[in-house]
Amino acid sequence: MLDIAEELHRWVEQGRDFAVATVVAISGSAPRQPGAALAVDRDGTAIGSVSGGCVEGAVYELCQQALEDGETVVERFGYSDEDAFAVGLTCGGVLDILITPVRADGPARPVFGAALAAAARGEAAAVARITAGPDELLGRALLVRGDVPAGAHEGGLGGHPELDRTVAAEARALLDAGRTGTVEIGADGSRCGRPLTVLVESSVPPPRMIVFGAIDFASALVRVGKFLGYHVTVCDARPVFATRVRFPDADEVVVRWPHEYLADTEVDGRTVLCVLTHDAKFDVPLLRLALRLPVAYVGAMGSRRTHLDRAARLREVGVTDLELARLRSPIGLDLGARTPEETALSIAAEVVANRRGGGGRSLTGAHTPIHHDAPVPRGITSVA
């Protein structure tokens, strides 16, 4: 739901009633991840998607029905279901979709409104909803914000008081990781007892991509990074090259020595660092620091000869073989890229493969899954 927060927030401000259908569980080759949503208002206007087109028509009708009767339901669409096959889900996957009416007089409206407003403003927030359990609890919502103390939350799930505290803690953990996922807990908030399944949707500021080296390849990578949803910074020590005119699509253009800037700026487990300087006086101090930071990806441009020389220099300044193993160099996947745009695509492809667990091989003739499951933190049943 939070993936279409900006438009849904406008609907809330305009006082519109709507129903939102959210993917809450998937298996097999499902086209969308948990959290993907389709919303329909009383006028029949629709936004978003739950399946890339496969079952949109059927889900649209379910949203209209939910608006009429006010009931929250969970529907399953899968290849083996004759009805689902009829509406086009032929990819072999299975989707569980939660359809929730969000009416002006509904009990969950304030929580949904607050969650959508926070997400639309780019603030860190997570909304938790019961997706499997007693019918009377389905669709109940609880909101956790990133800027409030741990344990604080808005709304409630309508069950045992300990349930809210436990779910708030789980939501906080997923929010801190910037992940969306499902959690199974007992109805009394414990790890035993009658089980409930809770979907936690996280909305966090976009991940960072920091591109070091204000060269023509960097300009192409900035555009691709923005397309992938990153907040992109270009950093170079040379003011004649690091200019807004050369990088109009970047969120930030910084004139500083790269290693000094990296030491002072904020990074996290989603941050991507792309070193395109291929100059030892920049690369060595920068990579010495970068390879010791808890970031998602560190890649460096250069030929294989440059890589060997760079690795030797890094070892001389104390970088270990274990730290060097994190370095993607030469940067990018083997696409035969020549132009800056092709090279940017090669780098972006490696970043996505690293994030999603893909192998970078052609899908034609392969017997590997098309969609890879992300690593699942302890206590959580699935994440996206």
Buried (B, 14 or more C-beta within 10 A) or exposed (E): BBBBBBEBBEBBEEEBBBBBBBBBBBEBEBBBBBBBBBBBBEEEEBBBBBBEEBBBEBBBEBBBBBBEEEBBBBBEBBBEBEEBEEBBBEBEBBBBBBBBBBBEEBEBBBBBBBBBBBBBEBBBBBBBBBBBBEEEBBBBBBBBBBEEEEEEBBBBBBBBEBBBEBBBBBBBBBBBBBBBBBBBBBBBBEEEEEEBBBBBBBBBEBBBBBBBBBBBBBBBBBBBBBEBEBBBBBBBBEEEBBBEEBBEBBBBBBBBBBBBBBEEBEBBEBBBBBBBBBBEEBBBBBBBBBBBBEBBBBBBBBEEEBBEBBBEBBEEEEBEEEBBEBBBBBBBBEBEBEEBBBBBBBBBBBBBBBBEEBEBEEEEEEEEEBBEEBEEBEEBEBBB
